[in-house]
Amino acid sequence: MKDGYLDFANSPMGAKLINALGLPKPLPLERYSEGQPVIKGSVLVGGGGEPQLLEALAGVFSRIGAQSLAHDKLPQWVSVANKAGLTTGRWGGNGKPGEKVKALVFDATGLEDSTQSDALYWFFHDAARSLLPCGRVVILGRPPEECKSHRKATVQRSLEGMTRSLGKELKKGSISQLVYVSEGAEGNIESTLRFLLSPRAAYVSAQVIRIGQPVGQLVTPADWNKPFAGKKVLVTGASRGIGAAIAEVFARDGAHVICLDVPQAQEGLNEVAKKLGGTALALDIGSAEAPQKLVDAAKADGGWDVVVHNAGITRDKTVANMKEQIWLLVVNVNLSTQERINEALVNSGAIKSGGRIVCVSSISGIAGNMGQTNYAVSKAGVIGMVESTAPIFAEKGITINAVAPGFIETQMTAAIPFAIREGGRRMNSMSQGGQPVDVAEAIAWFAHPASSGLTANVIRVCGQSLIGA
Ligand SMILES: NC(=O)c1ccc[n+]([C@@H]2O[C@H](COP(=O)([O-])OP(=O)(O)OC[C@H]3O[C@@H](n4cnc5c(N)ncnc54)[C@H](O)[C@@H]3O)[C@@H](O)[C@H]2O)c1
């Protein structure tokens, strides 16, 4: 659905009026188009204590062709970057800011104690105003639960406050994330940095991501622009909305997509599959025979590499007014089917080792929502399923993660009454709804062959929605 206010706010007359009234001014977000570089503009690098990820960062920046600059308090970056063959220099100096940059990357892994947190202050105090529109902030830390001293765990946990506050302060379409990297997992950061620094992450902000040891083998794709070449990807609910966008992103990035939807949606399903050169599979995933049918289809295909559980339904009523069958229907389609299908596909080997499962939850499953007890139970359950099955599936070399969308412009949200819809759209740091492609890009990042260090993560694609924050 079109967001008329966004267009108006960016017209000459609308911008004047909106400024005068002090209304929120959403900026059109930069989004990825095929073949464009990961980042257009320089990266300013900072750090505190004895940062431990500088070499890994320099390696990634050199492979993505990013220009980098060293903040005053991290002069050692220049030699680390030069060693990796990067063009680099010092940024600003003598209390004066340097050039505008597209990203601020701060390596906080060396912070051992809260008294060192002023390193964050100096870096972001100096540089916050120098971030270009749709800028990127990435703070890297160590998972607090793995820190050897409680002092270190404390300061590492405090990074969340910094990340989330920056997401609210930066404005102009900029995003801010915290990435916890386990010791020894330095080699697994590339797919995540490529995602977070690029326009693919347009509507993801204030998220905490954990990168651990690789599940199965760490794979580097031959072509980062076509990471799914030769891969088979199942997308449920693919005839329209977010599911169609997911199928499109996987096809763009080289996959053969098996597009699944209910038989009633056959026409739309055929259209999507035909457009993408994929396969249409009409099946009600809520039916008792669905898991076995999917195992048979996957085996006939030589196994699937990625399964995306996107199909979902809402049947809203307050719990006092809700009929039992409505409860059962929503929990079955949104949650129990996913459990049954995952077990059947994993136990039969129909998902290959090195495979990826990505589920779609919702911020309703995190925050709860009036009239959505059934939906919120199903979507919170998806998070529970991801967390509890990740270690079991890891034994087979398979990762499982989830995205939790906020307000996304689809037929589902177009049906919401106007006043509630406008509230949902504006109550986030981007002052606008997300696009289906934003959810799709996050799913493709989790499903990436190089994302084997990511499992049991749940990431919101919500523009830092105030709901459930
Ligand atoms: N749109 C949003 O703002 C939003 C926000 C949070 C979460 N989500 C979630 O994102 C997912 C996609 O949402 P959407 O907005 O594109 O919804 P949508 O209603 O446009 O699409 C859902 C698709 O799933 C299919 N489906 C439903 N039941 C099925 C079944 N039993 N078997 C096979 N296919 C089935 C439908 O036919 C439909 O094509 C859902 O899981 C939804 O809960 C959406």
The ligand as an SDF file (V2000), in Angstrom:
LIG
                    3D

 44 48  0  0  0  0  0  0  0  0999 V2000
    2.3670   -7.7240    7.1320 N   0  0  0  0  0  0  0  0  0  0  0  0
    2.8850   -7.4570    8.3110 C   0  0  0  0  0  0  0  0  0  0  0  0
    2.9910   -6.2960    8.7150 O   0  0  0  0  0  0  0  0  0  0  0  0
    3.4030   -8.5750    9.1810 C   0  0  0  0  0  0  0  0  0  0  0  0
    3.8970   -8.2520   10.4360 C   0  0  0  0  0  0  0  0  0  0  0  0
    4.3940   -9.2620   11.2400 C   0  0  0  0  0  0  0  0  0  0  0  0
    4.4230  -10.5710   10.8010 C   0  0  0  0  0  0  0  0  0  0  0  0
    3.9320  -10.8740    9.5750 N   0  0  0  0  0  0  0  0  0  0  0  0
    3.9760  -12.2850    9.1560 C   0  0  0  0  0  0  0  0  0  0  0  0
    4.5630  -12.3680    7.8750 O   0  0  0  0  0  0  0  0  0  0  0  0
    4.0490  -13.4890    7.1740 C   0  0  0  0  0  0  0  0  0  0  0  0
    3.5240  -13.0540    5.8210 C   0  0  0  0  0  0  0  0  0  0  0  0
    2.5630  -12.0410    6.0310 O   0  0  0  0  0  0  0  0  0  0  0  0
    1.8300  -11.2330    4.8490 P   0  0  0  0  0  0  0  0  0  0  0  0
    1.5420   -9.8800    5.3630 O   0  0  0  0  0  0  0  0  0  0  0  0
    2.5740  -11.3760    3.5780 O   0  0  0  0  0  0  0  0  0  0  0  0
    0.4480  -12.0450    4.8090 O   0  0  0  0  0  0  0  0  0  0  0  0
   -0.4870  -12.4640    3.6040 P   0  0  0  0  0  0  0  0  0  0  0  0
   -1.7890  -12.8170    4.1920 O   0  0  0  0  0  0  0  0  0  0  0  0
   -0.4680  -11.4380    2.5150 O   0  0  0  0  0  0  0  0  0  0  0  0
    0.2480  -13.7830    3.0500 O   0  0  0  0  0  0  0  0  0  0  0  0
    0.2650  -14.9820    3.7650 C   0  0  0  0  0  0  0  0  0  0  0  0
    0.2770  -16.1210    2.7580 C   0  0  0  0  0  0  0  0  0  0  0  0
    0.2820  -17.3660    3.4920 O   0  0  0  0  0  0  0  0  0  0  0  0
   -0.5970  -18.2430    2.8320 C   0  0  0  0  0  0  0  0  0  0  0  0
   -1.1190  -19.2580    3.7490 N   0  0  0  0  0  0  0  0  0  0  0  0
   -1.9560  -19.0730    4.7850 C   0  0  0  0  0  0  0  0  0  0  0  0
   -2.2710  -20.2470    5.3520 N   0  0  0  0  0  0  0  0  0  0  0  0
   -1.6390  -21.2140    4.6340 C   0  0  0  0  0  0  0  0  0  0  0  0
   -1.6130  -22.6270    4.7130 C   0  0  0  0  0  0  0  0  0  0  0  0
   -2.3200  -23.2930    5.6240 N   0  0  0  0  0  0  0  0  0  0  0  0
   -0.8550  -23.3020    3.8210 N   0  0  0  0  0  0  0  0  0  0  0  0
   -0.1400  -22.6450    2.8770 C   0  0  0  0  0  0  0  0  0  0  0  0
   -0.1490  -21.2940    2.7580 N   0  0  0  0  0  0  0  0  0  0  0  0
   -0.8840  -20.5910    3.6240 C   0  0  0  0  0  0  0  0  0  0  0  0
   -1.7280  -17.3470    2.3350 C   0  0  0  0  0  0  0  0  0  0  0  0
   -2.5030  -17.9560    1.3170 O   0  0  0  0  0  0  0  0  0  0  0  0
   -0.9630  -16.1240    1.8730 C   0  0  0  0  0  0  0  0  0  0  0  0
   -0.5870  -16.2150    0.5200 O   0  0  0  0  0  0  0  0  0  0  0  0
    2.9840  -14.0970    8.0780 C   0  0  0  0  0  0  0  0  0  0  0  0
    3.5550  -15.1700    8.8100 O   0  0  0  0  0  0  0  0  0  0  0  0
    2.6270  -12.9570    9.0080 C   0  0  0  0  0  0  0  0  0  0  0  0
    2.1260  -13.4150   10.2300 O   0  0  0  0  0  0  0  0  0  0  0  0
    3.4050   -9.9160    8.7540 C   0  0  0  0  0  0  0  0  0  0  0  0
  1  2  1  0
  2  3  2  0
  2  4  1  0
  4  5  1  0
  4 44  2  0
  5  6  2  0
  6  7  1  0
  7  8  2  0
  8  9  1  0
  8 44  1  0
  9 10  1  0
  9 42  1  0
 10 11  1  0
 11 12  1  0
 11 40  1  0
 12 13  1  0
 13 14  1  0
 14 15  2  0
 14 16  1  0
 14 17  1  0
 17 18  1  0
 18 19  2  0
 18 20  1  0
 18 21  1  0
 21 22  1  0
 22 23  1  0
 23 24  1  0
 23 38  1  0
 24 25  1  0
 25 26  1  0
 25 36  1  0
 26 27  1  0
 26 35  1  0
 27 28  2  0
 28 29  1  0
 29 30  1  0
 29 35  2  0
 30 31  1  0
 30 32  2  0
 32 33  1  0
 33 34  2  0
 34 35  1  0
 36 37  1  0
 36 38  1  0
 38 39  1  0
 40 41  1  0
 40 42  1  0
 42 43  1  0
M  CHG  2   8   1  16  -1
M  END
$$$$
